[in-house]
Amino acid sequence: MARVTISTTPDQLRSGIQPSAEEARTYCAQLEAGDILYIPGMPFEIPPADLDFLLGRRQSGGRLHKNIAYRANEDRITGFAEDTPGDAARLLQIMRDYSRNATKTLSAILSPYQQRWNLDFASYRPLEEENRDLTLHKRNDLIHTDAFPSRPTNGDRILRFFTNINPSEPRKWMTTTPFNSLAGQFAGKSGGCPLPTPHGSSAFAKTAFSMKKALASAGIPITPRSPYDDFMMRFHNFLKENSTFQKDCPKQYDDFPPNTCWMVYTDMVGHAVLSGRYALEQTYIVSKEAMVMPEKAPVRILEKMVGAGLVVSS
């Protein structure tokens, strides 16, 4: 795993210049293998007045919302404490602009994907991560691979684009070996996290999964989960609960300075955030069919270990 600086400069990206087709394919392959792609600057503008506004915002109280979230598909904000009338509308516009700019940037850098992704949540993270008071499974300072309890991917990939808007301090990350190594060490009874049961290919499982998706689409609080998603959620929790792993695993440290961006498949890269506040982030659920190296996808790694399919077709 490595931090790879893209060769197209932030100024070039701002002016519409993008990587060649060959470079873009290489970037996709590096991401899929567990590297972090780094942009040493801002590939789009966030107006100074908007930055000043963001630095003055605060989250709502309580633990329901881990971050301020922009739900692009619903075009609304959650987790925001409105101090002054009109603040919510302004924050919504800023987050909408950020989401669109991030997506335009990724479309240029990762052109082989041809935007074969679903736009997931964007977030604003104004709180200091160091010593943050969160429950164990929500802690960001413990190494983990990502899985979403309310938004299963059915084998698609979790790609996240981050921007540090802190005016003076870096965002400090810690990473470890990628998912294929972690799964080889811990997936299975001997490793402590049992492999998923490969029941996803049965006719009954497909029917049940389709019914759950239909009910969820109708607003009924049911989350359709494939065997892959069940495992990834258990694995996320297992890594955070495993104090020996947290202490002894190989570690690499990265500082991301103010006004820089980076992107990473967080279902592949074991990662933690040690410190930093004032960060923006946009998540994409990228089709597993869009991968340039499909064998590197966590779902394919697990299916090879199990010897059967772990996703359910609708």
KAJOJO-V216564 format. One record per residue. N is the residue number from 1. SS is DSSP state (H for helix, E for strand, C for the rest). PHI is phi in whole degrees, -180 to 180 (* if undefined). Layout:
# KAJOJO-V216564
n=(N N)
ss=(SS SS)
phi=(PHI PHI)
This chain:
# KAJOJO-V216564
n=(1 2 3 4 5 6 7 8 9 10 11 12 13 14 15 16 17 18 19 20 21 22 23 24 25 26 27 28 29 30 31 32 33 34 35 36 37 38 39 40 41 42 43 44 45 46 47 48 49 50 51 52 53 54 55 56 57 58 59 60 61 62 63 64 65 66 67 68 69 70 71 72 73 74 75 76 77 78 79 80 81 82 83 84 85 86 87 88 89 90 91 92 93 94 95 96 97 98 99 100 101 102 103 104 105 106 107 108 109 110 111 112 113 114 115 116 117 118 119 120 121 122 123 124 125 126 127 128 129 130 131 132 133 134 135 136 137 138 139 140 141 142 143 144 145 146 147 148 149 150 151 152 153 154 155 156 157 158 159 160 161 162 163 164 165 166 167 168 169 170 171 172 173 174 175 176 177 178 179 180 181 182 183 184 185 186 187 188 189 190 191 192 193 194 195 196 197 198 199 200 201 202 203 204 205 206 207 208 209 210 211 212 213 214 215 216 217 218 219 220 221 222 223 224 225 226 227 228 229 230 231 232 233 234 235 236 237 238 239 240 241 242 243 244 245 246 247 248 249 250 251 252 253 254 255 256 257 258 259 260 261 262 263 264 265 266 267 268 269 270 271 272 273 274 275 276 277 278 279 280 281 282 283 284 285 286 287 288 289 290 291 292 293 294 295 296 297 298 299 300 301 302 303 304 305 306 307 308 309 310 311 312 313 314)
ss=(C C E E E C C C C H H H H H C C C C C C H H H H H H H H H H H H H C C E E E E C C C C C C C C H H H H H H H H C C C E C C C C C C C C E E E E C C C C E E E C E C C C C C C H H H H H H H H H H H H H H H H H H H H H H H C H H H C C C E E E E E E E E E C C C C C C C C C C H H H C C C C C E C C C C C C C C C C C C E E E E E E E E C C C C C C E E E E E E E E H H H H H H H H E E C C C C E C C C C C C C C C H H H H H H H H H H H H H H H C C C C C C C C C H H H H H H H H H H H H H H H C H H H H H H C C C E E E E E C C C E E E E E E C C C E E E E E E E C C C E E E E E E E E C H H H C C C H H H C H H H H H H H H H C C C C C C C C)
phi=(* -152 -95 -110 -86 -71 -78 -74 -76 -55 -64 -64 -63 -61 -89 97 -78 -131 -60 -65 -59 -67 -63 -63 -65 -62 -61 -60 -64 -66 -61 -65 -83 113 -81 -105 -90 -120 -114 -81 163 -104 -80 -152 -93 -112 -55 -53 -65 -70 -62 -60 -64 -62 -65 -97 -85 -136 -78 -70 -72 86 -110 -64 -111 -72 -141 -76 -119 -107 -93 -60 -69 -109 52 -147 -110 -128 78 -113 -94 -86 -86 -129 -54 100 -62 -63 -66 -70 -62 -58 -67 -63 -69 -63 -65 -61 -58 -67 -68 -61 -66 -62 -64 -66 -62 -77 -76 -113 -60 -61 -73 51 57 -82 -141 -103 -74 -99 -70 -104 -143 -119 -119 -84 -90 -66 -78 -65 61 -69 -85 -134 -65 -53 -73 -100 -65 -88 -88 -104 -66 -159 -106 -81 -154 -107 -63 -102 -137 -64 -104 55 96 -73 -101 -103 -107 -127 -115 -116 -138 -91 -103 -60 -71 -142 -120 -75 -100 -101 -112 -129 -128 -134 -62 -73 -58 -59 -71 -64 -66 -62 -85 -118 -80 117 -59 -68 -89 109 -124 -55 -65 -67 -82 -82 -102 -71 -90 -73 -62 -64 -63 -63 -65 -63 -64 -64 -64 -65 -62 -65 -66 -63 -64 -83 95 -82 -73 -124 -109 -72 -126 -84 -56 -60 -65 -59 -66 -62 -70 -65 -68 -54 -70 -59 -63 -69 -80 -89 -66 -67 -60 -59 -82 -104 -67 -58 -132 -128 -115 -134 -105 -109 -66 -56 61 -131 -131 -152 -137 -161 -81 -81 -83 -98 -94 -70 -145 -149 -109 -87 -162 126 -142 66 -129 -109 -155 -128 -106 -127 -102 -94 -57 -62 -75 -89 -66 -84 -129 -59 -67 -84 -66 -52 -64 -71 -61 -69 -62 -66 -69 -82 84 -161 -71 -125 -115 -121 -79 -82)
